[in-house]
Amino acid sequence: MDPNEATKELASLRRQLAEERDNLRLIHERKSKCVLETEIPLTLIKEERRCEAKIAELEKEIAELEKQVAEPAEPLPQSPPDVPAPLPPSEPDIRIPETLLIPAGSFWMGSARDDPEAHDNEKPRRELHLPNYWIARYPVTNAQYTHFLADNPHHPVPYLDEERSAPYNWDSQTRKYPSGKGDHPVVLVSWEDAAAYCRWLSRVTGGYYRLPTEEEWEKAARGGRPEMRRYPWGDEWRSGVCNTRELGRNGTTSVREFEEVNRSPFGIVDMAGNVWEWTDSLYGPYPGSSYERSHFGAPRRVVRGGSWINSSWDARISCRGRYEPGVRRPYLGFRIASDVGAAVFGARAPGDGSGEEMPGQVNRVRLRQLIADHFDIEELRTLCFDLGVDYDDLRGEGKTGKVRELVAHFERRGLVHELIEACKRERPNVRW
């Protein structure tokens, strides 16, 4: 095929692919408004399958055609080697950060009451059961964040007017990150920035991406039950295997520098040191904890993993930090997560030892329907307030969407039975 014709055909196929992805996103939005799976019209299911097949076909055609397109006669201006050329807003880079599946199952959360090395806010230890979910192998890097900023020209670049932040400040004019830090974790990002990145990634891919909960983060770092390790690589501290204050780098390192040693049982990399990572969880005491602090209940989000500025003590898997959602620091970054459909199980007290799932598997569809049927909007707001959940933070539209997100919120934390108990208190005559 003539190179010019191939280029035109490639552009046409890409437009078709963008249209099909938009169609699929709209279908997912329509499906999300259905409380029961049986409410989803058959025509909508068929159209969803058609879109998915068409997208796969277009992606294959584009991949084959890209190999045929000749290189331009004159080389395009090159960015510095580690700096990807920003794409125009109409053509965002939709490459998805690599994610790994964390299988459903139980794990140990927190630290034992008698652990002298643990903070009080990470006690007591308890066993939780989480459904399947995906989590990124690495923290989001500067190079990946560049594409988000290219597609959102009005979003501020990572910048903080402090001397210690100078090496990490992006150029506000060119919107490029500091030279040589393409594969370093992006820092100077607030929780709000990280949440905006997840929304953008969801939009351009047609998927659903978010920040991990601290429960998801901890399971991904420690491994499933009966694992109780303190660090991703094992129970004992090892020098030179991650970027904490002991390493003496005084700054971030590549997310891949220690991937052979700073790796969790699930293969998740860089979860000890380098940067604290934002989670979606509000900061509060663990169930059964008598520890009280004024920070609990305030709008602070949990961060995990320690950073280059902290000691090895803060790089322990169970260690919890917290910041207000608008804070930016040169040691604050994030990684993404995503849901996978799975059965819901609640928490189980430690010490069972059987390894069996908790009795009473929860039917999430039935639970959503019961809540939607027995709580009006104002009562739902009150229920959220009693449970420590901000109703306005739930992403769904209307009561049905809010209920769906409320159940998902507790499911991701392995605490669905707490939601059920709260519903029972408000509606004792309903068979929950």
RODRENKE-800557 format. One record per residue (C-alpha): residue in three letters; x, y, z. Coordinates in steps of 0.001 Angstrom, whole numbers, padded with zeros to 6 digits, always signed. Layout:
<nodes>
ALAXYZ...
</nodes>
This chain:
<nodes>
MET+000000+000000+000000ASP+001178+003508-000798PRO+002536+005167+002390ASN+000192+008152+001998GLU-002829+005901+001553ALA-001743+003779+004492THR-001457+006882+006680LYS-004965+008030+005675GLU-006380+004570+006296LEU-004664+004448+009688ALA-006196+007783+010675SER-009634+006551+009586LEU-009300+003347+011605ARG-008220+005298+014682ARG-011294+007519+014393GLN-013502+004457+014137LEU-011779+002964+017188ALA-012360+006152+019206GLU-016055+006119+018234GLU-016487+002481+019228ARG-014789+003101+022572ASP-017150+006025+023192ASN-020097+003764+022345LEU-018844+001123+024760ARG-018393+003703+027517LEU-022008+004877+027050ILE-023215+001271+027186HIS-021356+000747+030472GLU-022940+003904+031882ARG-026404+002666+030909LYS-025716-000744+032435SER-024527+000855+035674LYS-027977+002387+036167CYS-029555-001060+036389VAL-029765-002343+039968LEU-030320-005964+038916GLU-028422-007785+036199THR-031774-009072+034952GLU-032858-005479+034305ILE-030233-005018+031591PRO-032003-005091+028185LEU-030919-007893+025865THR-030344-005392+023071LEU-027855-003542+025295ILE-025939-006759+026004LYS-025818-007575+022294GLU-024601-004080+021438GLU-021916-004354+024119ARG-020635-007603+022608ARG-020705-006079+019115CYS-018667-003074+020318GLU-016119-005271+022058ALA-015695-007447+018947LYS-015381-004392+016700ILE-012801-002792+018995ALA-010703-005981+018968GLU-010941-006129+015156LEU-009952-002454+014744GLU-007031-002765+017165LYS-005718-005725+015154GLU-006060-003861+011841ILE-004334-000780+013266ALA-001440-002851+014613GLU-000908-004487+011214LEU-001206-001236+009283GLU+001202+000605+011590LYS+003925-001816+010482GLN+003361-000803+006860VAL+003504+002945+007334ALA+006880+004246+006216GLU+008996+006455+008430PRO+008718+010211+007584ALA+011343+011524+005171GLU+012465+014166+007623PRO+012862+013177+011268LEU+010556+014878+013696PRO+012073+017092+016411GLN+013104+014898+019280SER+012479+015487+022962PRO+015212+014611+025429PRO+015703+010804+025379ASP+013700+010107+028529VAL+010969+012688+027890PRO+008063+011513+025705ALA+006854+014146+023231PRO+003551+015494+024601LEU+000596+014402+022480PRO-002070+016885+021374PRO-005194+016892+023552SER-007242+015250+020775GLU-004960+012198+020738PRO-004116+011267+024340ASP-001823+008355+025000ILE-004160+005635+026239ARG-001508+003103+027196ILE-002586+001538+030469PRO-000067+001161+033299GLU+000702-002527+033737THR-001528-004163+036338LEU-001480-007573+038018LEU-004415-009569+039326ILE-004615-010054+043077PRO-006728-013191+043572ALA-009672-013297+045941GLY-008870-014588+049392SER-008014-013697+052956PHE-004945-011927+054330TRP-003674-010452+057592MET-004214-006708+057953GLY-002320-004581+060485SER+000013-005466+063356ALA-000379-007565+066497ARG-001309-005752+069708ASP+001917-006863+071380ASP+004216-005812+068509PRO+006657-003302+070101GLU+007764-001981+066702ALA+004270-001125+065471HIS+002399+002184+065711ASP-000812+002137+067713ASN-002794+003225+064650GLU-001956-000056+062840LYS-003349-002304+065597PRO-005029-004715+066136ARG-004266-007273+063454ARG-007327-008795+061819GLU-008099-011134+058969LEU-009956-009800+055940HIS-011260-011422+052793LEU-011148-009356+049600PRO-012544-010145+046149ASN-010365-010165+043025TYR-008913-006834+041968TRP-006142-005424+039794ILE-003327-003210+041016ALA-000462-001569+039146ARG+002884-003338+039131TYR+004671+000028+039542PRO+003773+003499+040830VAL+002659+005953+038126THR+005760+007527+036583ASN+006522+011018+035344ALA+006451+009756+031752GLN+002960+008292+032225TYR+001696+011406+033968THR+002880+013515+031007HIS+000125+012091+028810PHE-002547+012975+031364LEU-001305+016565+031455ALA-001133+016736+027653ASP-004813+015837+027470ASN-005703+018205+030330PRO-003884+021462+029476HIS-005507+023391+032325HIS-004536+020917+035041PRO-001546+022271+037012VAL+001811+020545+036639PRO+003460+019036+039741TYR+005028+022033+041435LEU+005616+023260+044962ASP+007283+026532+045836GLU+009683+025130+048392GLU+013447+024716+048191ARG+013412+020975+048857SER+010891+020519+046023ALA+013027+022276+043423PRO+014521+019086+041895TYR+010995+017740+041293ASN+009174+020824+040025TRP+007961+020511+036438ASP+008494+023350+033968SER+005231+025288+034027GLN+005808+026592+030482THR+006795+023413+028626ARG+004872+021164+031073LYS+007791+018732+031137TYR+009193+016910+034119PRO+012828+017293+035270SER+015369+015738+032940GLY+016395+012188+033734LYS+013316+011321+035825GLY+011037+009753+033222ASP+010861+006388+034990HIS+010783+007891+038484PRO+007448+007956+040319VAL+005580+011210+039792VAL+005591+013267+042998LEU+004199+016629+044075VAL+000761+015226+043290SER-002143+015561+045692TRP-004839+012970+046302GLU-007075+015140+044129ASP-004481+015048+041310ALA-004224+011251+041577ALA-008020+010863+041518ALA-008190+013120+038441TYR-005592+010939+036687CYS-007711+007843+037408ARG-010829+009516+036013TRP-008920+010514+032868LEU-007519+007013+032397SER-011025+005582+032786ARG-012367+008001+030188VAL-009759+007401+027507THR-009732+003613+027890GLY-013406+002959+028560GLY-012390+001058+031703TYR-012688+001930+035379TYR-009549+002930+037242ARG-009205+004286+040762LEU-006846+004487+043695PRO-006483+001302+045758THR-007949+001126+049229GLU-005427+000674+052017GLU-006733-002870+052482GLU-006016-003640+048828TRP-002625-001972+049072GLU-001635-003997+052139LYS-002732-007342+050713ALA-000851-006643+047461ALA+002287-005840+049485ARG+002140-008716+052013GLY+000501-011603+050187GLY-002386-013820+051178ARG-002965-015692+054405PRO-001049-017050+056319GLU+001716-014601+055288MET+002635-012097+058042ARG+005816-010578+056604ARG+006823-007047+057604TYR+008324-006059+054249PRO+007441-007050+050677TRP+010525-009310+050456GLY+010218-010945+053902ASP+010109-010430+057643GLU+013570-008946+058170TRP+014917-005579+057029ARG+017568-005776+054302SER+019774-002817+053453GLY+020194-001742+049849VAL+016988-003318+048510CYS+014748-000241+048505ASN+014945+003545+048553THR+014630+004722+052158ARG+016734+007191+054133GLU+019260+004441+054862LEU+020114+004230+051155GLY+021325+007849+051170ARG+020013+008829+047728ASN+018106+011830+049101GLY+015571+011643+046314THR+013426+009357+044193THR+014791+006440+042175SER+013533+004604+039101VAL+010524+002421+039892ARG+012410-000486+038316GLU+015771-000067+040046PHE+014971-002552+042807GLU+012309-004643+041055GLU+014210-007910+041522VAL+014405-007495+045296ASN+011697-004999+046345ARG+008892-007225+045105SER+005833-008587+046907PRO+004650-012224+046742PHE+002200-011115+044022GLY+004962-009464+041967ILE+004051-005868+042859VAL+007153-003653+042805ASP+008428-000711+044868MET+005930-000930+047736ALA+008598-000226+050350GLY+010250+003182+050164ASN+010715+005595+047236VAL+007380+007419+047667TRP+004421+007308+049988GLU+001443+006186+047900TRP-002018+007723+048125THR-004904+005338+048784ASP-008636+005919+048491SER-009180+005290+052215LEU-010088+007885+054818TYR-007872+007831+057896GLY-009491+006292+060958PRO-009002+003680+063703TYR-009132-000027+062968PRO-012099-002062+064266GLY-011437-003052+067861SER-008842-000313+068418SER-008927+001833+071555TYR-006400+004257+070062GLU-007814+007760+069642ARG-006342+010751+067845SER-007725+014071+066721HIS-006700+013154+063166PHE-009390+010470+063023GLY-012583+011622+061359ALA-010921+014532+059561PRO-010837+014512+055735ARG-007395+012917+055545ARG-006483+010114+053160VAL-004221+007217+054078VAL-000794+006897+052442ARG+001289+003733+052455GLY+004805+002443+051868GLY+007192+005008+053318SER+009523+007066+051130TRP+013082+008148+050396ILE+012841+010702+053194ASN+011776+008139+055829SER+013546+005378+057736SER+013032+001647+057263TRP+010550+001676+060152ASP+008071+003609+058011ALA+008592+001237+055063ARG+006960-001650+056937ILE+003862-002972+055157SER+001511-002189+058076CYS+002709+001386+058582ARG+000027+004047+057966GLY+000521+007704+057135ARG-002098+010341+056333TYR-002385+013699+054577GLU-005150+016091+053654PRO-006277+015468+050043GLY-004892+018755+048695VAL-001341+018289+050024ARG+001621+017987+047605ARG+005022+016778+048728PRO+008225+015646+046943TYR+007758+012190+048478LEU+004043+011647+047692GLY+003021+009569+044645PHE+000446+006910+043744ARG-000396+003748+041822ILE-003693+002726+040231ALA-006123-000132+040840SER-009206-001553+039157ASP-012135-003811+040026VAL-012846-007352+038896GLY-016302-008866+039345ALA-016229-011322+042263ALA-018291-012613+045161VAL-018291-010524+048318PHE-017106-011766+051678GLY-016859-009988+054986ALA-014213-009756+057672ARG-013364-012685+059906ALA-011818-012546+063342PRO-008216-013820+063482GLY-007482-017161+065045ASP-009943-019281+063065GLY-007159-021252+061437SER-009470-023226+059185GLY-008733-021282+056028GLU-012391-021568+055069GLU-014369-018642+053781MET-016628-016847+056172PRO-020118-018368+056254GLY-022882-016307+054753GLN-021686-015247+051316VAL-023243-011897+050427ASN-025205-011451+047222ARG-024167-007964+046183VAL-027031-007527+043697ARG-029631-008420+046323LEU-027971-006144+048862ARG-028043-003193+046451GLN-031693-003824+045701LEU-032657-004005+049392ILE-030882-000735+050209ALA-032427+001020+047199ASP-035895-000279+048139HIS-035795+000618+051841PHE-033843+003920+051980ASP-034824+007165+050315ILE-032185+009761+049339GLU-032098+011564+052688GLU-032065+008307+054657LEU-029236+007096+052448ARG-027302+010268+053239THR-027807+009622+056948LEU-026696+006008+056567CYS-023517+007147+054818PHE-022841+009703+057564ASP-023228+007052+060267LEU-020793+004807+058396GLY-018201+007550+057939VAL-018696+007742+054163ASP-019112+011027+052296TYR-022303+010634+050243ASP-021142+013277+047767ASP-017906+011340+047166LEU-019844+008351+045822ARG-019452+008566+042051GLY-022769+007068+040935GLU-025625+009207+039619GLY-028999+009164+041368LYS-029934+006867+044224THR-029283+003694+042241GLY-025769+004781+041306LYS-024985+005933+044844VAL-026146+002615+046300ARG-024006+000698+043800GLU-020924+002718+044769LEU-021675+002452+048502VAL-021735-001357+048331ALA-018578-001353+046176HIS-016881+000965+048704PHE-017351-001558+051524GLU-016654-004538+049294ARG-013226-003181+048346ARG-012400-002906+052044GLY-013644-006360+052955LEU-016178-004770+055311VAL-019533-005475+053651HIS-020859-007019+056851GLU-020379-003680+058637LEU-022652-002125+056018ILE-025209-004883+056531GLU-025154-004450+060322ALA-025783-000706+059921CYS-028713-001445+057607LYS-030121-003918+060123ARG-030054-001282+062848GLU-032021+001118+060662ARG-034356-001473+059130PRO-034579-004359+061655ASN-037675-005830+059999VAL-035976-006390+056647ARG-034396-009799+055972TRP-030833-008712+055189
</nodes>
